[in-house]
Amino acid sequence: MTEKPSFLPFPIPELKLRNMRIGKEDILRRSFSVVPDDFFRIYRNETLRVEMEFHREEVNAKVLLYTNIECSKDEWQELEFERKTARVYSLSYKVARCGSYKFKIKYSLDDGKTWYWDRVPFSQVIVDPEALRDVRMYTLIPAVSGTINDWIELLPKIAALGFNAVHLLPITSLDFSESPYSAYDLFSIEKTYDGENTYSRFAVFEQFIEKARELGIRLCFDLVLNHIGIRSKMVQMCPEWIMPDNSEKDGLKRAGCWHMNSWQKWGDLVKIYYDHPHPDMRRDIWDYMTKYSLFWSHFAQLTGGMIRLDNLHSSHEGFITHLLDELRGAYPNMGVMAEFFTDSNTILKKAAEWQINLFLANQWEYPYASNLREYLRYIHDIGKKVRFHIPITTHDTGVPAQLFGKAGAAVPRYAVTALMGTGQTGIVQGVEYGHPKKIEFIGRKEKYEFRENESIAEGIRTINRVCAESSVFHKHGNLEFVDGNHGAVLGALRYPDGERGDRYLIFANLDVHNGYRLPVNLASLVKNTGNVPIEDRISGSRYESPVCDMTIDIEPCGVRILRIGNA
């Protein structure tokens, strides 16, 4: 053997042969997309079903799925397909761990002597936390809700309305502007909420966590990553962590947002300097903000809950990539929701890259039936890849009385978001009371005493009950509008995956002044021309009706929910 010349840095490596070839056109059909960079989603503990078909019968064929599903980092496994027919092979695998996984078909035509890679790119599946299949979330505004002990007393009332999750606006100690999104100290609870001592406040907060767990309520915590209060502890102790701006008197760059084609500067908030040129300072900033995120995520995961990334569209992409890796390493089954207002293509890209489980929808920007109908179609069309949380309004918008003309408009709007969406919805505190104007969440305030509005509360309670009773409301792509493109009324049929199973007919009148009568013909959708059993899920009455000749009478702000059985 010739010795290695001394001037070579290392031996020339040999190519490793693994008895693998690129496949020919042997596969006729695959049950999954083969478009480069495409992906789809399932929930944890849901079965991943993959099927393929050869062009011709291959009597000595073997088929494997080469994948990193549920493997440790840098490890892969092979799952064997079952032969279903002469040419068709299928695999069913129940995925028990959340994550983003790749897979590719590997096959042999000679009983395992020679193996081929499927010639198409690797496919991607994202596995979401199972709890996010059904999210009925109540946004609690701490500034108007008293102390933490008062929040504990509110939890049973929230649960009685049918909500299974509570979104808390940030409860960190407030800077001078008293906005919950302008923190003074990221690791403390605002003293207004319970006493002077930080640790005693966390002790009471632990009782809040335990009460939520007892009631089966999952908690959602806001993470404010882009900015911090201008007089915060961080600014005082580490001003070099803030982006510089020579146009400001103090030299610190203010945060802001685009609104109506103009830039709105937030005078109370400064931007955190994630791109600091000094590597040690940059490392310190990233480490501190990661620990802040892990700190509050800990409380979320105690309840099987989630975190909400505030203003993700304005966030530092490098840090977000790093942070999400850290969070998922620590809390793999915790949900991640994001406020991320951008175009559909960017959402698709980031949904795959960052594995965002839920994006905040903006249905309040579609006040009329025609455009709201199209928006819901979009939600269902994109639902295989992107999941949306669809509340009626948010704490940043007006309330239903301001946006839709009447406080009672909350009920039909909630019927739309809860029963025509994909299973993730919610309201902001005050909506159930018919509160007439937006609740200002900035400032230290006395506890609000809301006036009861049983009509709205009962409507929300009923819709939550129906939403929880059937899986048809927690799927995408199973929505057919049957309202004839009515100008004020949305009407839709929700149906199960198979031929059997109950279907639901939902109508919501968005008009706050006028009632309507709508003819409905379901014959082509339910594949029946005779009578079907119907149960009114609001009144409880039962009757039979011909599917080809139904009439829906609906009052202003009215809702109809009908469960249609099989004849």
SEKE-370835 format. One record per residue (C-alpha): residue number from 1; x, y, z. Coordinates in pm, 1 decimal. Example, Ala and Ser with C-alpha at 12.3 -4.5 7.8 and 13.67 -1.06 7.14 Angstrom:
2
 num        X        Y        Z
   1   1230.0   -450.0    780.0
   2   1367.0   -106.0    714.0
END
This chain:
567
 num        X        Y        Z
   1      0.0      0.0      0.0
   2    124.8    344.6    -92.0
   3    178.6    562.8    211.3
   4    -13.8    889.2    242.6
   5    205.8   1180.9    132.5
   6    287.1   1402.6    425.1
   7    144.7   1715.7    264.0
   8   -214.5   1571.1    249.3
   9   -426.7   1685.8    548.1
  10   -601.2   1346.3    591.5
  11   -665.3   1021.0    402.3
  12   -895.0   1050.7    100.9
  13  -1232.4    908.9    213.0
  14  -1400.2    619.4     38.4
  15  -1760.1    627.6    -82.9
  16  -1985.2    408.4    131.8
  17  -2210.4    170.0    -57.8
  18  -2546.7    100.3    111.6
  19  -2718.1   -116.0   -151.7
  20  -2956.8    169.3   -236.6
  21  -3062.5    300.3   -576.2
  22  -3292.3    576.5   -693.6
  23  -3620.8    414.1   -790.4
  24  -3761.1    411.8  -1141.4
  25  -4126.5    481.2  -1223.9
  26  -4238.5    176.5  -1026.0
  27  -4487.2    364.2   -804.9
  28  -4817.9    460.7   -961.4
  29  -4980.0    642.0   -669.2
  30  -4895.0    787.5   -332.3
  31  -5152.8    903.1    -76.7
  32  -4947.7   1210.6     18.3
  33  -4820.8   1517.2   -164.5
  34  -4488.9   1488.7   -348.5
  35  -4454.6   1862.1   -416.5
  36  -4113.6   1987.2   -292.9
  37  -4132.7   2153.3     53.2
  38  -4500.3   2060.1     89.2
  39  -4631.9   1939.3    425.1
  40  -4945.6   1841.4    614.8
  41  -5053.8   1821.6    978.3
  42  -5206.1   1568.8   1214.6
  43  -5264.8   1573.8   1590.4
  44  -5069.9   1384.6   1854.5
  45  -5215.7   1035.1   1911.1
  46  -5377.2   1053.3   1567.8
  47  -5292.7    780.8   1316.7
  48  -5063.0    868.1   1028.9
  49  -5194.1    678.2    724.6
  50  -4968.8    634.9    423.3
  51  -5054.4    431.6    114.1
  52  -4877.9    358.2   -214.3
  53  -4954.7    154.7   -524.6
  54  -4720.6    -10.6   -774.7
  55  -4784.4      5.6  -1149.4
  56  -4807.3   -372.3  -1160.9
  57  -4821.8   -659.9   -919.1
  58  -4486.0   -722.3   -755.6
  59  -4496.5  -1062.8   -588.0
  60  -4161.5  -1019.5   -410.1
  61  -4205.0   -656.1   -307.2
  62  -4131.2   -511.7     35.7
  63  -4212.2   -152.7    131.6
  64  -4072.9     50.6    423.2
  65  -4119.4    405.8    544.8
  66  -3784.0    563.6    619.5
  67  -3855.4    835.0    878.0
  68  -3740.1   1022.0   1186.4
  69  -4088.0   1010.2   1345.3
  70  -4048.7    991.8   1725.8
  71  -3672.8    932.9   1695.1
  72  -3400.2   1098.0   1894.8
  73  -3203.6   1371.3   1722.0
  74  -3016.5   1249.7   1411.8
  75  -3175.0    904.1   1437.1
  76  -3412.5    740.4   1187.6
  77  -3626.0    428.4   1178.4
  78  -3793.8    203.6    920.7
  79  -4164.1    117.2    946.1
  80  -4297.1   -172.5    740.9
  81  -4598.7   -141.7    512.5
  82  -4873.0   -404.0    498.6
  83  -4977.6   -551.8    165.5
  84  -5345.9   -472.1    107.6
  85  -5399.6   -593.2   -250.5
  86  -5185.4   -721.8   -535.7
  87  -5040.0   -375.0   -590.1
  88  -5140.6   -161.5   -290.0
  89  -4940.5   -129.0     34.8
  90  -5042.1     74.7    338.6
  91  -4905.0    185.9    673.7
  92  -5091.4    306.9    983.7
  93  -4884.5    450.4   1267.6
  94  -5015.5    625.0   1579.2
  95  -4785.4    920.3   1650.9
  96  -4742.6    984.8   2022.8
  97  -4491.2   1271.0   2015.0
  98  -4534.8   1621.4   1875.8
  99  -4283.5   1751.2   1626.4
 100  -4194.4   1804.2   1263.1
 101  -4093.6   1485.1   1084.2
 102  -3970.0   1376.7    740.9
 103  -4037.5   1051.5    560.1
 104  -3969.4    873.5    231.3
 105  -4074.9    539.9     85.7
 106  -3807.7    274.6     49.9
 107  -3890.2    -41.7   -143.9
 108  -3750.2   -366.5   -276.1
 109  -3880.3   -574.9   -567.1
 110  -3666.9   -881.8   -495.7
 111  -3754.9   -966.0   -134.3
 112  -3499.8   -729.3     17.1
 113  -3191.3   -808.9   -188.4
 114  -3190.5   -469.4   -360.0
 115  -3350.7   -152.6   -224.0
 116  -3469.7    163.4   -397.8
 117  -3545.9    513.4   -275.6
 118  -3869.4    660.8   -399.2
 119  -3758.0    916.8   -656.3
 120  -3973.8   1200.8   -514.0
 121  -3851.1   1443.4   -238.6
 122  -3886.6   1370.2    131.2
 123  -4231.9   1452.8    266.2
 124  -4303.5   1641.1    589.4
 125  -4570.8   1591.2    855.4
 126  -4618.2   1822.3   1154.2
 127  -4772.8   1666.1   1464.8
 128  -4963.1   1920.0   1677.0
 129  -5055.9   1890.2   2047.9
 130  -5376.9   1692.7   2082.3
 131  -5530.3   1956.3   2311.5
 132  -5534.1   2208.0   2025.8
 133  -5798.5   2009.0   1840.2
 134  -6061.6   2175.8   2060.8
 135  -5981.8   2527.4   2185.3
 136  -6259.8   2739.2   2333.6
 137  -6055.7   3022.7   2479.7
 138  -6155.2   3305.9   2708.2
 139  -5923.4   3610.1   2714.9
 140  -5898.8   3741.7   3069.7
 141  -5795.9   4105.8   3115.4
 142  -5604.6   4125.8   3446.2
 143  -5626.5   4505.7   3476.3
 144  -6005.3   4495.4   3526.0
 145  -6026.8   4161.1   3709.8
 146  -5896.5   4248.1   4055.7
 147  -5641.9   4033.3   4236.3
 148  -5525.6   3680.3   4161.5
 149  -5775.4   3557.4   4419.9
 150  -6048.0   3727.7   4216.1
 151  -5921.2   3547.1   3904.6
 152  -5951.2   3218.2   4091.7
 153  -6317.0   3297.7   4163.7
 154  -6373.6   3377.0   3793.9
 155  -6246.7   3039.4   3671.1
 156  -6558.7   2833.5   3761.1
 157  -6777.7   3093.2   3586.1
 158  -6557.9   3074.2   3276.7
 159  -6575.5   2694.7   3281.7
 160  -6955.1   2709.4   3326.5
 161  -6976.9   2908.4   3002.0
 162  -6812.7   2613.1   2827.0
 163  -6458.0   2746.9   2783.0
 164  -6167.2   2506.9   2822.5
 165  -5878.9   2756.8   2792.2
 166  -5793.8   3097.6   2936.1
 167  -5562.2   3346.4   2766.6
 168  -5403.7   3580.4   3020.7
 169  -5271.1   3912.1   2899.9
 170  -4914.2   3956.9   3032.3
 171  -4907.4   3976.4   3411.6
 172  -4544.9   4086.8   3446.2
 173  -4477.8   4396.5   3656.0
 174  -4573.0   4714.9   3471.6
 175  -4348.4   4994.4   3353.9
 176  -4459.6   5359.7   3383.0
 177  -4713.9   5345.0   3094.7
 178  -4892.1   5061.3   3278.7
 179  -4943.1   4860.3   2960.2
 180  -4920.2   4483.4   3011.5
 181  -4705.9   4478.0   2696.6
 182  -4459.7   4724.8   2851.2
 183  -4287.6   4520.2   3120.9
 184  -4068.5   4652.0   3397.3
 185  -3938.6   4310.5   3504.4
 186  -3999.8   3999.8   3293.4
 187  -3965.7   3762.1   3590.4
 188  -4212.0   3913.5   3834.9
 189  -4589.5   3947.5   3874.7
 190  -4740.4   4296.2   3887.4
 191  -4782.2   4390.8   4254.3
 192  -5133.3   4528.1   4194.5
 193  -5251.1   4170.8   4150.8
 194  -5158.3   4056.8   4501.1
 195  -4936.3   4222.7   4758.6
 196  -4584.5   4360.7   4770.2
 197  -4373.2   4045.9   4787.9
 198  -4278.5   3879.3   4458.1
 199  -4261.5   3528.4   4600.5
 200  -4593.4   3559.2   4784.1
 201  -4754.4   3663.2   4455.7
 202  -4620.4   3348.9   4291.0
 203  -4756.2   3144.0   4581.8
 204  -5104.6   3280.6   4518.1
 205  -5053.3   3237.7   4144.8
 206  -4980.3   2870.1   4210.8
 207  -5331.9   2842.9   4354.6
 208  -5467.0   2994.2   4032.6
 209  -5276.0   2731.4   3833.2
 210  -5413.6   2452.0   4051.7
 211  -5771.3   2577.7   4018.2
 212  -5735.1   2587.2   3641.3
 213  -5604.5   2229.7   3642.2
 214  -5891.5   2120.4   3864.8
 215  -6144.8   2266.4   3619.7
 216  -5972.0   2127.8   3310.8
 217  -5880.5   2477.6   3189.8
 218  -5561.8   2515.8   2990.2
 219  -5372.8   2843.2   3030.1
 220  -5221.7   3051.9   2750.3
 221  -4944.9   3301.7   2831.9
 222  -4831.9   3591.7   2614.3
 223  -4461.0   3611.8   2541.4
 224  -4354.1   3967.5   2456.9
 225  -4019.4   3923.4   2286.7
 226  -3963.3   4226.6   2066.2
 227  -3966.1   4512.3   2314.6
 228  -3968.2   4613.4   2679.7
 229  -4062.4   4915.9   2890.6
 230  -3849.6   5226.0   2843.4
 231  -3780.2   5250.8   3218.8
 232  -3754.4   4876.2   3274.9
 233  -3494.5   4697.6   3482.4
 234  -3331.0   4580.1   3158.4
 235  -3292.5   4935.7   3027.0
 236  -3157.7   5060.0   3358.8
 237  -2905.6   4780.7   3409.0
 238  -2818.7   4680.5   3050.8
 239  -2893.6   4975.0   2818.5
 240  -2656.8   4821.5   2562.3
 241  -2919.4   4545.9   2512.2
 242  -3147.6   4801.5   2344.1
 243  -3123.2   4893.5   1976.0
 244  -2960.8   5235.3   1931.4
 245  -3131.9   5528.0   1758.3
 246  -2949.3   5858.4   1736.5
 247  -3270.9   6041.3   1649.2
 248  -3403.1   5979.3   2002.5
 249  -3285.1   6195.5   2292.1
 250  -3195.3   5892.5   2500.4
 251  -3044.2   5710.5   2200.5
 252  -3282.7   5413.1   2231.9
 253  -3494.6   5289.2   1941.7
 254  -3870.5   5284.2   1998.1
 255  -4089.0   4992.8   1895.5
 256  -4397.9   5041.5   1680.9
 257  -4621.3   4897.2   1412.3
 258  -4768.7   4976.0   1073.9
 259  -5131.0   5090.6   1085.8
 260  -5334.2   5219.9    789.2
 261  -5015.6   5261.3    580.0
 262  -4839.6   5469.6    843.5
 263  -4585.2   5383.8   1111.9
 264  -4707.9   5422.9   1470.1
 265  -4428.0   5465.3   1719.6
 266  -4485.4   5338.0   2073.3
 267  -4321.2   5591.9   2298.6
 268  -4321.0   5364.1   2603.6
 269  -4147.3   5067.8   2436.7
 270  -3789.2   5012.9   2320.4
 271  -3664.9   4740.7   2087.7
 272  -3441.5   4462.0   2215.4
 273  -3110.4   4437.9   2025.1
 274  -3100.8   4071.8   1913.4
 275  -2844.6   4154.7   1642.0
 276  -2596.0   4309.5   1884.2
 277  -2253.1   4301.9   1712.1
 278  -2066.7   4192.1   2025.7
 279  -2098.0   3811.7   2049.8
 280  -2095.6   3799.7   2432.5
 281  -2368.4   4061.5   2465.6
 282  -2572.1   3899.5   2189.7
 283  -2537.4   3565.9   2370.1
 284  -2646.9   3726.6   2698.8
 285  -2956.1   3880.2   2538.0
 286  -3059.9   3555.6   2369.0
 287  -3000.8   3357.9   2688.9
 288  -3200.0   3600.7   2904.4
 289  -3497.8   3615.6   2669.2
 290  -3494.1   3237.5   2626.2
 291  -3505.4   3191.5   3003.3
 292  -3792.2   3442.3   3025.1
 293  -3983.4   3237.4   2767.8
 294  -3909.2   2906.3   2940.4
 295  -4013.1   3060.7   3273.7
 296  -4368.7   3145.2   3165.0
 297  -4397.4   2840.7   2939.9
 298  -4348.5   2628.9   3251.4
 299  -4680.3   2754.3   3390.1
 300  -4852.8   2691.3   3057.7
 301  -4736.0   2331.8   3034.6
 302  -4851.1   2262.6   3392.5
 303  -5205.5   2293.7   3258.0
 304  -5145.7   2136.1   2916.5
 305  -5172.7   2486.4   2773.3
 306  -4987.7   2703.1   2526.5
 307  -4793.0   3022.2   2473.1
 308  -4886.1   3310.9   2245.0
 309  -4611.7   3490.4   2053.5
 310  -4705.2   3856.8   2048.4
 311  -4630.5   4042.8   1721.4
 312  -4442.4   3750.3   1568.6
 313  -4444.7   3933.0   1234.9
 314  -4209.2   4192.5   1389.3
 315  -3981.2   3943.0   1564.8
 316  -3615.5   3860.8   1504.7
 317  -3629.2   3546.5   1290.8
 318  -3296.7   3405.3   1404.7
 319  -3388.3   3435.1   1770.1
 320  -3735.6   3288.5   1711.2
 321  -3582.7   2984.6   1539.6
 322  -3346.0   2936.8   1834.5
 323  -3620.1   2995.8   2092.0
 324  -3869.6   2751.5   1943.8
 325  -3604.4   2480.0   1937.8
 326  -3540.3   2543.8   2307.5
 327  -3909.2   2552.8   2399.4
 328  -3991.5   2232.9   2213.8
 329  -3692.7   2060.6   2366.3
 330  -3815.8   2151.8   2714.6
 331  -4192.3   2121.8   2656.5
 332  -4248.3   1907.6   2342.9
 333  -4626.0   1884.9   2380.1
 334  -4692.4   2252.3   2455.9
 335  -4889.9   2448.8   2195.9
 336  -4753.4   2758.0   2023.7
 337  -4995.3   3022.4   1900.1
 338  -4882.9   3333.1   1712.6
 339  -5006.6   3678.8   1626.3
 340  -4861.7   3688.1   1275.3
 341  -5024.1   3922.5   1026.5
 342  -4879.1   3872.7    679.8
 343  -4959.4   3715.3    343.2
 344  -5067.0   3352.9    297.2
 345  -4740.9   3241.0    136.2
 346  -4535.2   3366.3    430.3
 347  -4773.2   3200.4    674.9
 348  -4735.1   2869.9    488.6
 349  -4357.5   2902.1    494.4
 350  -4336.3   2984.7    863.9
 351  -4598.3   2725.9    960.1
 352  -4358.3   2461.4    827.4
 353  -4031.7   2620.9    936.1
 354  -4137.8   2714.4   1289.6
 355  -4413.2   2452.6   1338.1
 356  -4653.6   2719.4   1463.9
 357  -4956.7   2526.4   1587.8
 358  -5213.7   2807.6   1570.0
 359  -5217.9   3142.2   1394.1
 360  -5453.0   3417.9   1505.8
 361  -5725.5   3470.6   1245.0
 362  -5871.7   3815.1   1180.8
 363  -6235.7   3741.4   1101.5
 364  -6347.4   4071.6   1258.3
 365  -6214.2   4237.5    943.0
 366  -6486.9   4056.7    744.0
 367  -6808.4   4207.8    883.2
 368  -7042.7   4106.7    600.9
 369  -7175.3   3761.9    518.5
 370  -7029.1   3749.7    167.2
 371  -6665.9   3819.4    261.3
 372  -6685.3   3623.1    586.8
 373  -6811.0   3322.8    386.6
 374  -6508.4   3345.2    157.9
 375  -6274.6   3382.3    454.1
 376  -6412.8   3063.5    610.7
 377  -6361.1   2881.8    281.3
 378  -5998.8   2994.7    291.4
 379  -5963.3   2870.0    651.1
 380  -6087.1   2526.7    546.3
 381  -5887.5   2516.0    221.5
 382  -5560.2   2587.3    399.9
 383  -5649.3   2378.8    707.2
 384  -5441.7   2077.8    605.5
 385  -5128.7   2288.2    650.0
 386  -5222.5   2583.8    873.2
 387  -5451.7   2594.8   1174.9
 388  -5617.3   2919.4   1285.1
 389  -5756.9   3037.5   1616.5
 390  -6075.2   3228.1   1522.7
 391  -6212.8   3441.4   1808.7
 392  -6498.9   3687.1   1753.4
 393  -6274.0   3980.7   1847.6
 394  -5950.1   4035.3   2041.1
 395  -5851.0   4261.2   2328.4
 396  -5703.1   4498.7   2066.5
 397  -6024.4   4539.4   1864.8
 398  -6360.3   4685.2   1950.8
 399  -6636.2   4472.7   2103.9
 400  -6929.2   4330.3   1901.7
 401  -7149.4   4628.9   1989.5
 402  -6893.2   4859.3   1827.0
 403  -6791.6   4642.5   1532.1
 404  -7118.6   4475.6   1437.1
 405  -7390.1   4717.2   1549.9
 406  -7526.4   4543.1   1859.6
 407  -7392.4   4354.3   2160.6
 408  -7623.0   4062.2   2076.8
 409  -7436.8   4019.8   1745.2
 410  -7182.5   3826.6   1952.1
 411  -7406.4   3518.0   1949.2
 412  -7440.1   3463.5   1571.2
 413  -7076.9   3567.6   1523.2
 414  -6971.1   3311.2   1780.1
 415  -7185.0   3046.5   1610.7
 416  -6989.9   3119.8   1293.0
 417  -6641.8   3109.8   1447.1
 418  -6708.9   2807.9   1671.8
 419  -6927.6   2591.8   1447.9
 420  -6811.6   2686.2   1097.5
 421  -6439.0   2703.3   1174.9
 422  -6198.7   2420.5   1252.8
 423  -6237.9   2388.1   1629.1
 424  -6038.4   2678.8   1773.1
 425  -6233.6   2986.4   1881.5
 426  -6296.6   3219.0   2173.5
 427  -6414.3   3551.0   2315.6
 428  -6266.5   3838.0   2514.7
 429  -6382.7   3908.1   2869.1
 430  -6689.7   4132.5   2863.1
 431  -6843.3   3991.3   2545.4
 432  -7064.8   3755.2   2747.0
 433  -7197.4   4057.7   2935.8
 434  -7272.4   4257.2   2623.3
 435  -7021.0   4519.4   2732.3
 436  -7084.5   4826.2   2511.3
 437  -6727.3   4932.1   2439.1
 438  -6373.8   4799.8   2424.6
 439  -6218.1   4733.6   2763.6
 440  -5901.6   4938.2   2797.2
 441  -5639.3   4694.9   2924.8
 442  -5374.0   4962.3   2986.4
 443  -5347.9   5108.6   3336.2
 444  -5408.3   4996.6   3692.9
 445  -5784.7   4989.9   3736.2
 446  -6046.7   4895.5   3988.7
 447  -6214.4   4559.5   3938.6
 448  -6500.3   4585.5   3689.3
 449  -6848.0   4487.7   3799.8
 450  -7013.5   4374.1   3475.8
 451  -7389.4   4377.3   3426.5
 452  -7521.3   4029.8   3354.9
 453  -7666.1   3959.3   3009.9
 454  -7814.4   3610.6   3031.6
 455  -7931.5   3610.1   2670.9
 456  -7578.7   3649.5   2533.8
 457  -7424.9   3427.2   2801.9
 458  -7673.1   3147.9   2732.1
 459  -7614.5   3174.5   2359.0
 460  -7238.1   3138.6   2408.2
 461  -7288.9   2855.0   2657.9
 462  -7508.5   2665.3   2411.2
 463  -7267.3   2708.9   2122.0
 464  -6976.1   2585.2   2336.0
 465  -7179.6   2281.3   2439.7
 466  -7256.0   2191.8   2078.3
 467  -6896.9   2257.6   1969.9
 468  -6770.9   2012.9   2232.2
 469  -7017.9   1736.4   2148.6
 470  -6907.4   1643.6   1796.5
 471  -6579.1   1596.3   1611.9
 472  -6727.5   1746.8   1292.8
 473  -6654.4   2094.0   1431.5
 474  -6284.7   2017.2   1479.2
 475  -6192.6   1925.5   1123.0
 476  -6109.2   2113.2    805.5
 477  -6263.9   2065.3    465.4
 478  -6599.6   1931.3    585.1
 479  -6801.0   2252.5    537.6
 480  -7060.2   2314.4    266.6
 481  -7250.9   2642.9    252.2
 482  -7623.0   2596.8    190.4
 483  -7741.3   2956.4    225.6
 484  -7757.0   3042.0   -145.1
 485  -7497.2   3316.8    -90.9
 486  -7746.4   3512.3    118.1
 487  -7643.1   3870.5    191.6
 488  -7692.0   3851.3    568.0
 489  -7729.9   3487.1    673.3
 490  -7454.0   3226.6    680.5
 491  -7578.5   2868.2    660.4
 492  -7353.2   2562.6    647.3
 493  -7361.6   2184.9    670.1
 494  -7089.2   2008.7    869.0
 495  -7047.5   1639.9    795.8
 496  -6837.1   1348.2    927.4
 497  -6564.1   1164.7    738.4
 498  -6771.0    856.3    654.4
 499  -7116.2    798.4    513.9
 500  -7263.3    738.2    857.7
 501  -7272.1    976.3   1150.2
 502  -7464.6   1286.4   1243.1
 503  -7442.0   1600.8   1037.2
 504  -7507.5   1950.7   1163.9
 505  -7685.8   2235.6    994.2
 506  -7593.7   2579.2   1132.6
 507  -7748.1   2912.8   1041.8
 508  -7639.5   3251.0   1178.9
 509  -7812.2   3579.2   1094.8
 510  -7557.6   3863.2   1100.7
 511  -7828.3   4125.2   1046.6
 512  -7907.9   4301.8   1374.7
 513  -8236.7   4447.7   1243.7
 514  -8410.6   4202.9   1006.6
 515  -8521.5   3841.5   1010.6
 516  -8529.5   3613.1    704.8
 517  -8686.1   3297.1    562.9
 518  -8451.8   3072.6    363.4
 519  -8542.3   2766.9    151.5
 520  -8286.5   2487.3    187.5
 521  -8237.1   2176.9    -27.8
 522  -7992.0   1923.2    115.1
 523  -8076.2   1629.4   -111.8
 524  -7747.3   1633.3   -302.3
 525  -7541.2   1672.9     14.4
 526  -7700.6   1409.0    235.8
 527  -7768.2   1168.0    -55.2
 528  -8129.5   1130.6     43.3
 529  -8461.2   1248.9    -97.8
 530  -8687.7   1145.0    187.2
 531  -8738.4   1252.7    545.6
 532  -8453.8   1262.6    796.2
 533  -8469.5   1286.3   1177.4
 534  -8375.2   1632.1   1303.9
 535  -8296.8   1754.1   1654.1
 536  -8288.5   2122.9   1736.6
 537  -7978.6   2150.8   1956.1
 538  -8096.5   2477.6   2110.8
 539  -8456.2   2391.8   2204.6
 540  -8412.4   2014.6   2217.0
 541  -8719.8   1950.7   1997.9
 542  -8720.2   1653.6   1757.5
 543  -8900.2   1607.9   1429.2
 544  -8861.9   1477.2   1075.6
 545  -8819.8   1687.7    763.0
 546  -8778.3   1625.8    390.0
 547  -8422.1   1719.0    300.1
 548  -8526.3   1856.4    -38.7
 549  -8780.5   2100.3    102.4
 550  -8668.1   2267.8    425.0
 551  -8740.6   2621.8    536.5
 552  -8534.1   2813.1    791.8
 553  -8693.4   3109.2    969.0
 554  -8438.2   3314.6   1156.7
 555  -8475.4   3635.6   1357.0
 556  -8225.5   3925.7   1378.2
 557  -7904.4   3799.3   1543.0
 558  -8062.6   3455.1   1539.0
 559  -7892.8   3115.5   1541.2
 560  -8024.5   2774.6   1432.9
 561  -7834.4   2453.8   1512.6
 562  -7990.7   2133.1   1378.7
 563  -7846.9   1784.1   1415.0
 564  -7943.4   1566.3   1118.9
 565  -7947.1   1192.5   1174.3
 566  -7946.1    914.0    916.9
 567  -8283.2    809.0    778.0
END
